[in-house]
Amino acid sequence: MPSKHNKKQKETGKSTAVKALRGTFLFYLLIAFEMVYMAGPFAIYFYGIYNPILKFFNSSPALSFLNRFFLPHIARTTTSSLINIHEYVGAFIAIIGFIIFLIGAVQIYYSKFTRKGAVTCGIYHFVRHPQYTSFATCGLGLLILWPRYINLFMFITMLFVYYLLAKAEERECEAKFGQSYIDYKNKTSMFFLFCKRKCTNFLPDHKTKKALILTGIYIFSLVLAYSIAMLIYNHSVNSLYASYTENSATVAVCHMDESTISEILTIVSENEQTSDYINNTENMYLNYILPTNWYAAEIPMNGIEYRSGHASPDNYDQTQYKIILTKAILRDSNSDASGTAIFTEILEREPLLEVWVDLKKHTVTQIFDIPENYKYRGIPVAIF
């Protein structure tokens, strides 16, 4: 018969595991919900809380990379067909994860209401912890949809936390259900069908050695994830429809060859009202080209309503474009960054002008000042 002390220890362990799970889930949700709030009417309020963290990272040369996106978010199309479908892939994976979560939740609560003991049938017949599998799957989908480096590191961290929580839950189940659960555990994968018991039972029993090995694997995972993300980032940048000079980067949000980008820049540079902005070699520039009926909330421009995010209709006039001229304020004013290096060195963008161009007539048709209080002003958002 177990002592009161052992019973109290089990109850305390269970309480700690539950609290840790809730705290972990909420913390990860805070990061992942950035994507959700960006598309909704509460984005400004959300960033009122989230923005100080992003600004802190942005102001630090060592930590600024955490704010960056390693996949395009503003550019709706690139030369890479894989990158062009990444949002669809992310959404699909996130939905699959949510479905797995619902299936597991239904089984868990049905078992609790009917008092049938440990759940080992249904989806639990294939994996022991489908709830963590669903969180990880959904988190991966959200990461692809909102690919900041900080989200990547949080995702890797959460995977390790899920593993530790799962192991804690298994110890509780072994104590509660005995040999029947041990037998179930020995023949059922922990998280994924292809990952059998030997894949998740390689750690030594010694606590110090186990902690050291897990820490080493965690650090290695972060480095590996960062390295892969950097490769994706470089591929993304190289896939952009863009043109670069020693003091500027001009990104076309839509499909556009470099000759058309150059033609638009030439038209703007030859116009009396805009030539001084684009020909000033003392400044660094980050410019955006998009059809006149397109918009993106992350670009400082006119026509962005409070609830708007992105609009990129297919039926646009391929002779009518607008170019948003912004001055790139670099983190180091003495930096000689040029071309694609502007993406990594930029601290903030100072909006200059919105210029509408008619390619058929080879002329500037309209020039607008950009509102001082444009959406997401002062907030580190995606820059390509």
N, C-alpha and C positions, 0 to 999 in steps of 0.2 A: 504494500500500500504506500503510495507516494506521500512524503511528508508535506506539511503546510508550507515549509520553506521552498521546496521544489515546485509546488503548485503556484506559489507566489511568483517565483522566477519565471515560470512559463507564461503566466498572465502578463507580467511586466514585459517579457520579450515580445509577446503578441501585440501589446499596446504600442511598444516602440516601433515594431515593424509597420503597423497600420499608420502611425503618425508619420513615419519616414516616407511611406508610399504616398500619402496625401501631400506632404510637403514637396516631395520630388515631382509629383504630377503637376502641382500648381506652379512650381518654379519653371518647369519646362513649358507649361502652357503659357506663361507670361511671355516667354521668348517667341513661341510659335504663333501666338495671337497677334504679333505685329503684322503679319500678313493679312489676317482677317480684318483688323481695324483699319489698315491702309485702304481697304476697299469699301469701308463703311462710313457713316456720318459721324462716328465718334473718334475718328483718327486724330483730330487735333487734341482732344482731351487725353487720349492715350499717350500721345507723344509729349504732353505736358509732364507726364511722369517718367516716361522712358528716355526723353531727350537728354536730360543731364548725364545719363550713363553714356549715351552715344557721343555727346560732346566731350566728355572726359577722355574717352578712347581716341576721338578725333584729334584732340590737342596734343596727344602724346606720340612722338615719332615711333616709339617702340610698340605701341598698342593700336595705332591707327588702322592697321590692316584688319583688325577685328570687325570694323564697320563695313569693310568692302564686300561686294558681291562677287562670287567667282563664276556666276552665270549671268547672261544679260537679263535685265529686267525692263529697261526702257525700250531697247531695240526690239521691235516686233518680229524682225526677220534678219537672218545672217546668211553667210555662204555655207554654213554647216546645217545639213538637214537634221542631224541629231539634236543640235542645240535648239533648232526651231520647234521641236516637239517636246522639249523638256517640261514645259508647264502642263501639257496633257499627261505626260508620264507621271509627274508629281501628283497631279490630281487623282489619277487612277490608283496609284499606290496608297495614297491617303484614304481613299474610299474603301479599298480592300481592307486596310487596317481597321477602319471603323466598323466594317461588317464583322470582322473576326471578333472585335471587342463586344459587339452586340450579342453574337452567338454565345460567347463565353459567359457574358453577364446573365443572359436568360437561364443558362444551365445552373450557374452558381445560385441564383436567387430561387429557382425552382427547387433545388436541393435543400436550401435552407428552410423554405416554407414547408416542405414535405418531410424534413428531418431524415433524409436518406443517407446521411454521412458523407464521406469523401466522394467527390465527383470524379469518376474514372471512365465514363462513357461519352458518346458524342464526340465533340472536338477534343475533349480531354483524353480520348482513347489514343490520339495521335501525338499530342504534346502535353506536358505537365503544366505549363504556364502560358496558356494562350492569351491571357490578359496582357502579359508583358510582350509577347510576340506582337499583339495588336498595337500596343503603344509604340514599339520600335518601328513597326511597318508604317504606321500613321506618321510618326515623327520623321521617317525618311522621306515620305511624300511631301510633308510640309517643308523640309529642308530643301528639297529640289525646287519647290515653289518660291521659297524665300531664302535664297542661298547666301546668307551672310556667313563670314568665317566664325563669328561668335556663336551663331546657331549650330554650326558644324561641331564646334568644341563642346557645346552643351549637349548635343545629340550623343557624341561619344561618351561623355560623362554619364548621361542617363542610362546608356547600355550597361555600364558597369554597376550602376546603382541598382538596376533591375536584376542583375545577376545576384548581387548580395542579398537583396530582398527575397528573391526566389529561394535562395539557399536557407535563409532564416525561416521562411514559411515551410519548407520541407522538413526542417528539424521539428517544427511544431506538429506537423502532420504525422511524422514518425512517432512522436510521443503520444499523440492522441489516438491514432488508428493502428499502430503497431506493425506487425509483420505484413498485413495485407497491403499497407501503403508502401512498404519497402519492396515488396514483390512488384507492385505496380510501377514504382520508380525505376526498378532495375530493367524493365522491359519497354519503358516509354521514353521518348526523346524529351529533352528539357524544354527547348524552345522551337526547334525546327525539325522537320521530318528527317532531314539528311544528317542531323547532328545527334548521334547516339550518345549513350551514357559516357563512353570513354572520352568524348569531346569536351565534356563539362566536368569531368571528375579526375583531372590530372594534377590538381594542387595537393601538396603535402598536408598532413594533419597539423603539423607544427604551426602555431598561429603566427609567429614572427616570420618564418620562411614563407608562409602563405601570403602575408601582407606584402613582403618584399617582392615576391613574384608578381602579384596582382598589380602593384605599383609600377613595376617594370613594364608589364604588358600594357597598362594604361598609358604610360608615357610614350611607348612605342606606337600605340594606336593613334595618339594625337599627332605624332610626327608623321606617321604614314598618311593619315587623313589630310593633314595640311599639305603634304607633298602632292597627293592626288588632286586636291583642290587647286593647287598652284598650276598643275598641268592643265586642268580644265579651264582655269582663268586665262592662261596664255593662249589656249586654243580659242576661247571665247573672244578675246581681244583681236586675235589674228583673223577671226571670222567676221568681224564687223564690217559693214559697208562704211568706210571712213577714209579720210584724207588727212595727212599729217605734214606739218612744216616744223621749222625749228622753234616756233613760238605758238603753235596752235594744234589742236585736234578737233576735227569736224566730223561728227558722227551722223550718218543718215539713219533715221529710225526705220525707214522702209527700204525695200529693195532699190538699190541705186548704184550704178557703176561709178568708178572714180572720175571718169571724164565729165559726167553730169554734175557731180559734186564740185569739181573744178570750175565748171561753167557757172554754177550758181555763185561761187565765191568770187569769180571774175566780175559778174554783174554787180554784186554788192560793192566790190572794191572800186568799180568805175563810177558809182553813183556819188554825186557831190555831198549828199547828206549822210552817207554811210561810210565813205572811203576812209575818213579819219579813224573810225573805230576799228576797221579791219586791217588797215595798213600800218598801224602803230606797232613797230617792232619792239618797243620797250616793254610791252605787256605780254602776258600769256593768255591764250584764249581757249575756251572749250565751247564749241558751237554745236547746235543740233539742227538738222534739216528734216522736215516732215511735210506731208501734204497739208494743204490749208485746212482741210476738214478733219485732221487728226489732232489729238492732244494727249499729253501724258502729264499727270499731276506732279511728277518729280522734276519736270523741266519748268523753270520760271518763265511763264508765258501768260498771254491773255486768254480769256474764255474758259478758265478752269472754275467751274462752279464748286460750291462747298462739298457736294457729295460725289464729285466726279473723280475718276481714277484714270482710266485709259479709254481712248476711242480710236480704233484703227479700221474703219470700214474699207472693204475691198474696192468699192466703186469710187475711186478718186481720180481727179483729172491729173494726168501725168505731165502736164505742162505748168501746173500751179503749185508752188511750194512756198513754205515759209522757213526762214532760218532764224534761230534764236541765238543772238550773240551774247556770250557771257565772258566776263574777265575771270580768269582762273587765279585765285589767290592761293599761292603755294604755301605749304607749311614752313618751308625755309625760304625766306625772301631772296637769299643769295644762291638758291639752287639753280643749276643750269639744265633742269629737266626739260625735255622736249619730246614731241611725238607722244607715244603711248605712255611714257613716264609721267605725263601730266595726270593720268588716271590715279596713279599711286601717290603722287606728291601733293595733290590738291587738298587744300584745307576747306575752302568754300568757293562758291561761284557768285560773282557780282553781276546781276543782269544789266545788259546794256540796251539792246534794241530787239524788237521783233520785226523782221523785214520780209515782206511778201514779194515773190519773184514770179514773173511770167516768162517761162523759157521760150515760148513761141515767139513772143515779141522781144525777147532778150532785154528785159527792162525790169526795174523795181516798180511795183504797182502801189504798194502801201508801206508805211513805216509807222510803227507803234512804240510808244514808251511802255515798259513793263511795269505793272502796278507795284508800288513799294511793298505792300503787304500781300505778296503772292503766296500761294499755298505752300506749306512746308518751309517757309523762310527760316533760315538758321538751323534747320534740322538736317543732320547727315543722312541723306537718302541715297538710293542708287544713282550712279552717274552715267551708266550706259545700258 
